[in-house]
């Protein structure tokens, strides 16, 4: 697969995620928009405002620099940056936020289809917050971010769904790639340790710790040191740092499996 083909696939996954997210937002009533989410300090409207902010910047809107005070839930420069976009939209109606998301993403998709990126390592002219991402990282991140926020809204409003869509599979498989870092660096078990994680709807992923302490992807062994089995929702709330996951099964070395679960955080 060429870079252009791979990047085009990310764009299509993102576009589907946007469609699913905005369709969900249209279903919400006034009470739903005020429901707290798993993200500290943010309700459903804030999550929509955050998405509207990032997509607007990527579509060419000017950066917004405003005073946000000192909210307890904001940590780090990126947290400060994203909070500005949320606060700037606090007085907007739900319909206005949905319209902004759709207008920004339609403009951006039209541009990406007219002039598709062909080199994944090249730098886009526009990236929010000045993050030093290349095309590969930016376009791979967007379906993940949008779908994760769709799921934040679904949990907050009691509307489960969209767990087997293209963005869902994209996000899960992307997050699973963190397993070597989680095991090798964060948990750091003994040489020869093997860990398998089995998430419903995705291929099993296995790593083994080498003499250098690093964990590398290997073929799935028949008798790993620890096997961790879970559904997709449990995985994404775990890997996304949203809440304590439920329904996880640990086989083999349960203490090691629990240590991996406790350390598995890939995104705020």
C-alpha positions in Angstrom: 0.0 0.0 0.0 1.3 3.4 -0.9 1.4 6.4 1.5 -1.3 8.1 -0.6 -3.6 5.0 -0.3 -3.0 4.6 3.5 -3.6 8.3 4.2 -6.8 8.3 2.0 -8.0 5.4 4.2 -7.5 7.5 7.3 -9.5 10.4 5.7 -12.4 8.1 5.0 -12.4 6.7 8.6 -12.4 10.2 9.9 -15.2 11.3 7.6 -17.3 8.4 8.8 -16.5 9.2 12.4 -17.6 12.8 11.8 -20.9 11.6 10.3 -21.6 9.2 13.1 -20.7 11.9 15.8 -22.8 14.7 14.4 -25.8 12.3 13.8 -25.5 11.3 17.5 -25.4 15.0 18.6 -28.6 15.7 16.6 -30.4 13.0 18.7 -29.6 14.7 22.0 -32.1 16.7 24.0 -31.4 19.7 26.3 -30.7 17.5 29.3 -28.3 15.3 27.4 -26.1 18.2 26.4 -25.5 19.1 30.1 -24.5 15.5 31.2 -21.1 15.1 32.6 -18.7 12.9 30.7 -15.7 10.8 31.8 -13.4 13.7 30.9 -12.8 15.8 34.0 -14.5 19.2 33.8 -16.3 18.5 30.5 -19.9 17.9 29.8 -21.4 16.7 26.5 -21.5 20.3 25.1 -17.9 20.8 26.0 -16.9 17.6 24.1 -18.8 18.9 21.1 -17.1 22.3 21.4 -13.7 20.7 21.6 -14.3 18.8 18.4 -15.6 21.9 16.7 -12.5 23.8 17.8 -9.9 21.4 16.5 -11.8 20.8 13.2 -12.2 24.5 12.7 -8.4 25.1 13.1 -7.6 22.3 10.7 -10.0 23.9 8.2 -8.1 27.2 8.4 -10.0 29.2 11.2 -7.8 31.5 13.2 -6.4 30.4 16.6 -8.3 31.5 19.7 -6.4 32.9 22.6 -8.6 33.7 25.6 -8.4 33.8 29.4 -9.7 30.6 30.8 -8.9 31.2 34.4 -7.4 28.4 36.4 -9.8 25.4 36.2 -8.6 22.4 38.2 -9.0 19.9 35.4 -6.6 21.7 33.0 -3.0 20.3 33.1 -0.2 21.0 30.7 0.1 23.2 27.6 -2.1 21.1 25.4 -4.8 21.0 28.1 -4.6 24.8 28.2 -4.9 25.0 24.4 -7.9 22.8 24.1 -9.7 24.4 27.0 -9.5 27.8 25.2 -11.5 26.3 22.3 -14.1 25.0 24.7 -14.5 28.2 26.7 -14.7 30.3 23.5 -17.8 28.3 22.5 -19.6 28.2 25.9 -22.3 30.6 24.7 -23.0 28.7 21.4 -26.1 26.6 20.9 -25.9 22.8 20.2 -27.1 23.5 16.7 -24.4 26.1 16.2 -21.7 23.6 17.3 -23.0 20.8 15.0 -23.1 23.3 12.1 -19.5 24.4 12.8 -18.3 20.8 12.9 -20.1 20.0 9.6 -19.0 23.1 7.8 -15.3 22.8 8.9 -15.0 19.1 8.1 -16.8 19.5 4.7 -14.4 22.2 3.8 -11.4 20.1 4.9 -12.5 16.9 3.3 -13.1 18.7 0.0 -9.5 20.1 0.2 -8.1 16.7 1.0 -9.9 15.0 -1.9 -8.8 17.7 -4.3 -5.2 17.7 -3.2 -4.5 14.5 -1.3 -1.3 14.1 0.7 1.1 11.6 -0.8 3.9 11.6 1.7 3.1 10.5 5.2 6.3 12.0 6.6 5.7 15.4 5.1 4.4 18.2 7.4 0.9 19.6 6.9 0.6 23.4 6.7 -2.0 23.4 9.4 -1.9 21.5 12.7 -3.7 22.6 15.8 -1.7 23.8 18.8 1.6 23.8 16.8 2.1 20.1 17.5 5.0 18.7 15.2 2.9 16.0 13.6 3.4 14.7 10.0 0.6 13.8 7.7 0.6 10.2 8.9 0.2 11.1 12.6 -2.4 13.8 12.0 -4.7 11.9 9.7 -4.4 8.7 11.8 -5.2 10.6 15.0 -8.4 12.3 13.8 -10.7 9.3 13.5 -9.4 8.1 16.8 -10.1 11.4 18.5 -13.6 11.9 17.0 -14.7 8.3 17.7 -13.4 8.4 21.2 -15.5 11.5 21.8 -18.5 10.0 20.2 -18.2 7.2 22.8 -17.7 9.7 25.6 -21.1 11.2 24.6 -22.7 7.8 24.3 -21.7 6.7 27.8 -22.7 10.1 29.3 -26.2 9.9 27.7 -26.9 6.2 27.9 -26.7 5.6 24.2 -24.3 2.7 23.6 -23.5 1.9 20.0 -21.1 2.1 17.0 -18.7 -0.4 18.5 -18.1 -2.2 15.2 -17.7 0.6 12.7 -14.6 1.5 10.7 -13.5 4.2 13.1 -14.0 1.8 16.0 -11.7 -0.8 14.5 -9.2 1.9 13.5 -9.1 3.3 17.0 -8.8 0.0 18.8 -6.1 -1.4 16.5 -4.2 1.9 16.8 -4.3 1.9 20.6 -3.2 -1.8 20.7 0.0 -0.8 19.1 1.1 0.7 22.4 1.3 -2.8 24.0 5.1 -3.1 23.7 5.6 0.2 25.4 3.1 -0.6 28.2 4.7 -4.0 28.9 8.4 -3.2 28.3 8.7 0.3 29.8 5.8 0.8 32.2 5.4 -2.7 33.7 9.0 -3.9 32.9 8.6 -7.6 33.8 11.4 -10.2 33.6 13.1 -11.3 30.5 11.1 -14.0 28.6 7.7 -12.7 29.8 5.0 -13.0 27.3 1.7 -11.1 27.3 -1.3 -11.5 25.1 -4.2 -9.1 24.9 -7.3 -10.3 23.2 -9.9 -7.5 22.4 -13.2 -8.6 20.9 -13.3 -7.6 17.2 -9.6 -7.3 16.8 -6.7 -9.7 16.2 -4.9 -10.9 19.3 -1.7 -9.1 20.0 1.3 -10.6 21.8 4.6 -9.3 23.0 7.7 -10.9 24.6 10.3 -9.2 26.7 13.9 -9.6 25.4 17.3 -9.6 27.1 17.5 -5.9 26.6 14.2 -5.4 28.6 12.3 -4.3 25.6 9.0 -5.9 24.6 8.6 -6.8 21.0 5.6 -8.0 19.0 5.7 -11.8 18.5 3.4 -14.5 17.2 0.7 -15.4 19.7 2.1 -18.2 21.9 -0.1 -21.0 23.0 0.8 -20.6 26.7 1.8 -16.9 27.5 2.8 -15.7 30.9 -0.4 -13.6 31.0 -3.4 -13.4 28.7 -5.9 -10.5 29.0 -9.3 -10.8 27.4 -11.9 -8.0 27.2 -14.6 -6.4 25.0 -13.9 -3.4 22.9 -15.7 -0.9 25.2 -13.6 -2.1 28.2 -10.5 -1.7 26.1 -11.2 1.9 25.0 -12.2 3.2 28.4 -9.0 1.5 29.8 -6.6 2.7 27.0 -8.3 6.1 26.9 -8.0 6.6 30.6 -11.7 7.2 30.9 -12.8 5.0 33.8 -12.1 1.6 35.4 -12.9 -1.0 32.8 -15.4 -3.9 33.5 -15.5 -7.4 32.2 -11.8 -8.0 31.9 -10.6 -11.6 32.3 -7.0 -12.4 33.4 -5.5 -15.8 32.7 -2.1 -17.1 33.8 -0.2 -14.6 35.9 -3.1 -12.5 37.1 -0.9 -10.0 39.0 1.1 -9.3 35.8 -2.1 -9.0 33.8 -3.5 -6.5 36.3 -0.3 -4.5 36.2 -0.7 -4.2 32.4 -4.3 -3.2 32.7 -3.4 -0.5 35.3 -0.6 0.9 33.1 -2.5 0.8 29.8 -3.2 4.5 29.1 -2.5 5.9 25.7 -4.6 9.1 25.3 -6.1 11.7 27.6 
